[in-house]
């Protein structure tokens, strides 16, 4: 860790600060990517659930129509 007060003896810290900033930015990108991935997975699960519900409703509608056709 570099001291807050910078004098001639502590000039070596400038490069370390840049590396720390790059690491922080990299971690931010990774965290943001993880959050986006999690949100995408949640959306995909909800879409799958909605698709299954729609398929079941379509199936019930077809069965109902077939029963009506048989009764006529």
Backbone as a chain_set.jsonl record, in Angstrom:
{"seq": "XXXXXXXXXXXXXXXXXXXXXXXXXXXXXXXXXXXXXXXXXXXXXXXXXXXXXXXXXXXXXXXXXXXXXXXX", "coords": {"N": [[0.85, -1.172, 0.0], [0.579, 2.181, -0.817], [1.783, 5.176, 0.62], [-0.208, 8.074, 1.521], [0.932, 10.598, 1.419], [3.134, 11.834, -0.858], [6.453, 11.836, -1.634], [9.82, 12.406, -2.801], [11.047, 9.997, -2.155], [9.078, 8.116, -2.369], [8.269, 7.618, -4.966], [8.049, 5.253, -6.373], [5.532, 4.238, -6.05], [3.675, 5.171, -7.875], [3.293, 3.585, -10.213], [2.163, 1.331, -9.06], [-0.302, 2.265, -8.197], [-1.645, 2.653, -10.598], [-1.803, 0.022, -11.529], [-3.426, -1.037, -9.526], [-5.766, 0.406, -9.992], [-6.43, -0.526, -12.551], [-6.904, -3.199, -11.907], [-9.114, -2.902, -10.23], [-10.998, -1.835, -12.034], [-11.154, -4.011, -13.772], [-12.239, -5.95, -12.019], [-14.679, -4.759, -11.576], [-15.844, -4.952, -14.12], [-16.044, -7.75, -14.316], [-17.802, -8.316, -12.187], [-20.048, -6.885, -13.036], [-20.594, -8.293, -15.381], [-21.268, -10.766, -14.272], [-23.631, -10.098, -12.934], [-25.259, -9.37, -15.085], [-25.37, -11.823, -16.405], [-26.711, -13.373, -14.477], [-29.171, -12.03, -14.406], [-30.0, -12.531, -17.024], [-30.289, -15.316, -16.944], [-32.394, -15.524, -15.137], [-34.427, -14.298, -16.594], [-34.602, -16.094, -18.727], [-35.471, -18.415, -17.393], [-38.001, -17.569, -16.533], [-39.206, -17.136, -18.996], [-39.216, -19.75, -20.014], [-41.008, -20.892, -18.205], [-43.326, -19.466, -18.819], [-43.675, -20.328, -21.454], [-44.224, -23.077, -21.068], [-46.656, -22.897, -19.724], [-48.213, -21.719, -21.729], [-48.114, -23.743, -23.686], [-49.514, -25.768, -22.358], [-52.031, -24.566, -22.134], [-52.662, -24.336, -24.849], [-52.795, -27.038, -25.521], [-54.981, -27.872, -23.956], [-56.96, -26.346, -25.173], [-57.019, -27.459, -27.739], [-57.869, -30.069, -27.133], [-60.392, -29.503, -26.157], [-61.628, -28.471, -28.46], [-61.566, -30.753, -30.066], [-63.284, -32.43, -28.68], [-65.653, -31.042, -28.986], [-65.995, -31.239, -31.742], [-66.411, -33.983, -31.991], [-68.822, -34.289, -30.736], [-70.596, -33.171, -32.463]], "CA": [[0.0, 0.0, 0.0], [1.381, 3.396, -0.925], [1.378, 6.236, 1.55], [-0.95, 9.158, 0.9], [1.874, 11.701, 1.189], [4.114, 11.384, -1.835], [7.65, 12.651, -1.761], [10.771, 11.823, -3.735], [11.393, 8.632, -1.774], [7.945, 7.209, -2.602], [7.855, 7.688, -6.367], [7.792, 3.904, -6.879], [4.125, 3.887, -5.853], [2.817, 5.621, -8.978], [2.958, 2.438, -11.049], [1.283, 0.434, -8.31], [-1.656, 2.831, -8.193], [-2.225, 2.373, -11.909], [-2.132, -1.401, -11.55], [-4.582, -1.224, -8.646], [-6.94, 0.946, -10.683], [-6.776, -1.483, -13.6], [-7.492, -4.382, -11.266], [-10.442, -2.51, -9.768], [-11.858, -1.749, -13.215], [-11.371, -5.385, -14.21], [-13.172, -6.6, -11.1], [-15.991, -4.16, -11.806], [-16.383, -5.568, -15.329], [-16.407, -9.135, -14.006], [-19.006, -8.277, -11.356], [-21.144, -6.456, -13.898], [-20.905, -9.429, -16.242], [-21.96, -11.779, -13.46], [-24.992, -9.612, -12.682], [-25.988, -9.469, -16.35], [-25.604, -13.255, -16.624], [-27.752, -13.791, -13.539], [-30.444, -11.472, -14.881], [-30.363, -13.272, -18.232], [-30.767, -16.642, -16.553], [-33.712, -15.356, -14.525], [-35.358, -14.027, -17.685], [-34.768, -17.343, -19.471], [-36.317, -19.309, -16.589], [-39.375, -17.058, -16.578], [-39.707, -17.389, -20.35], [-39.509, -21.19, -20.071], [-42.229, -21.122, -17.428], [-44.441, -18.937, -19.615], [-43.845, -21.214, -22.608], [-44.891, -24.299, -20.611], [-48.057, -22.545, -19.446], [-48.871, -21.528, -23.026], [-48.263, -25.065, -24.308], [-50.592, -26.474, -21.658], [-53.292, -23.941, -22.539], [-52.921, -24.731, -26.243], [-53.183, -28.45, -25.501], [-56.342, -27.938, -23.442], [-57.835, -25.78, -26.19], [-57.154, -28.459, -28.805], [-58.701, -31.158, -26.623], [-61.767, -28.995, -26.086], [-62.144, -28.395, -29.817], [-61.785, -32.114, -30.555], [-64.505, -32.952, -28.041], [-66.802, -30.379, -29.626], [-66.153, -31.817, -33.089], [-66.934, -35.329, -31.841], [-70.209, -34.199, -30.294], [-71.452, -32.716, -33.561]], "C": [[0.892, 1.23, 0.0], [0.897, 4.432, 0.069], [0.661, 7.347, 0.801], [-0.036, 10.343, 0.573], [2.974, 11.181, 0.28], [5.284, 12.36, -1.837], [8.625, 11.914, -2.667], [11.097, 10.368, -3.41], [10.296, 7.636, -2.136], [7.457, 7.243, -4.044], [7.54, 6.312, -6.946], [6.314, 3.541, -6.807], [3.248, 4.274, -7.037], [2.4, 4.471, -9.878], [2.01, 1.489, -10.353], [-0.142, 0.956, -8.278], [-2.359, 2.529, -9.504], [-2.648, 0.908, -12.009], [-3.351, -1.69, -10.681], [-5.864, -0.73, -9.309], [-7.381, -0.001, -11.796], [-7.429, -2.732, -13.023], [-8.908, -4.085, -10.791], [-11.425, -2.437, -10.929], [-12.16, -3.156, -13.737], [-12.362, -6.124, -13.332], [-14.58, -6.059, -11.293], [-16.639, -4.781, -13.04], [-16.826, -7.005, -15.065], [-17.697, -9.173, -13.194], [-20.225, -7.879, -12.179], [-21.566, -7.586, -14.835], [-21.659, -10.514, -15.502], [-23.405, -11.374, -13.218], [-25.836, -9.728, -13.944], [-26.317, -10.93, -16.658], [-26.731, -13.761, -15.736], [-29.112, -13.28, -13.986], [-30.916, -12.221, -16.125], [-30.901, -14.653, -17.913], [-32.156, -16.561, -15.931], [-34.769, -15.102, -15.597], [-35.63, -15.305, -18.471], [-35.654, -18.322, -18.706], [-37.771, -18.872, -16.632], [-39.989, -17.312, -17.955], [-40.053, -18.87, -20.532], [-40.806, -21.515, -19.347], [-43.454, -20.651, -18.217], [-44.722, -19.824, -20.832], [-44.573, -22.498, -22.216], [-46.365, -24.047, -20.321], [-48.824, -22.404, -20.754], [-49.084, -22.86, -23.742], [-49.407, -25.838, -23.673], [-51.954, -25.888, -22.036], [-53.656, -24.315, -23.969], [-53.409, -26.178, -26.313], [-54.628, -28.594, -25.014], [-57.344, -27.402, -24.459], [-58.067, -26.774, -27.331], [-58.046, -29.612, -28.369], [-60.168, -30.74, -26.565], [-62.398, -28.943, -27.476], [-62.407, -29.783, -30.387], [-63.052, -32.706, -29.949], [-65.749, -32.325, -28.665], [-67.053, -30.965, -31.004], [-66.773, -33.209, -33.002], [-68.412, -35.311, -31.45], [-71.135, -33.796, -31.444], [-71.765, -33.789, -34.508]], "O": [[1.864, 1.293, 0.753], [-0.304, 4.535, 0.32], [0.882, 7.549, -0.393], [-0.222, 11.01, -0.444], [3.659, 10.211, 0.605], [5.106, 13.564, -2.022], [8.269, 10.886, -3.244], [11.396, 9.589, -4.314], [10.555, 6.434, -2.203], [6.299, 6.911, -4.297], [6.816, 6.227, -7.937], [5.895, 2.592, -7.47], [2.154, 3.729, -7.177], [1.236, 4.4, -10.27], [1.139, 0.901, -10.995], [-1.091, 0.173, -8.325], [-3.542, 2.186, -9.514], [-3.727, 0.599, -12.516], [-4.207, -2.492, -11.053], [-6.915, -1.362, -9.201], [-8.575, -0.248, -11.964], [-8.39, -3.257, -13.584], [-9.801, -4.92, -10.933], [-12.553, -2.919, -10.825], [-13.298, -3.452, -14.103], [-13.226, -6.843, -13.833], [-15.558, -6.799, -11.189], [-17.827, -5.101, -13.028], [-17.877, -7.426, -15.547], [-18.587, -9.973, -13.48], [-21.3, -8.462, -12.037], [-22.758, -7.805, -15.055], [-22.586, -11.114, -16.046], [-24.306, -12.21, -13.287], [-26.996, -10.136, -13.883], [-27.416, -11.237, -17.12], [-27.606, -14.496, -16.195], [-30.097, -14.017, -13.947], [-32.104, -12.513, -16.26], [-31.858, -15.112, -18.537], [-32.999, -17.426, -16.169], [-35.877, -15.631, -15.516], [-36.774, -15.569, -18.841], [-36.498, -18.987, -19.306], [-38.671, -19.703, -16.752], [-41.164, -17.664, -18.057], [-41.072, -19.2, -21.138], [-41.607, -22.32, -19.823], [-44.475, -21.335, -18.276], [-45.879, -20.04, -21.191], [-45.445, -22.961, -22.951], [-47.218, -24.878, -20.633], [-49.943, -22.9, -20.883], [-50.136, -23.074, -24.344], [-50.182, -26.491, -24.372], [-52.917, -26.628, -22.234], [-54.821, -24.58, -24.268], [-54.325, -26.497, -27.071], [-55.407, -29.351, -25.593], [-58.445, -27.937, -24.594], [-59.186, -26.909, -27.826], [-58.883, -30.08, -29.14], [-61.064, -31.522, -26.881], [-63.555, -29.323, -27.655], [-63.378, -29.971, -31.12], [-63.804, -33.403, -30.629], [-66.767, -32.991, -28.85], [-68.203, -31.167, -31.393], [-67.579, -33.576, -33.857], [-69.161, -36.224, -31.8], [-72.336, -34.059, -31.391], [-72.476, -33.561, -35.486]]}, "num_chains": 1, "name": "protein.A"}
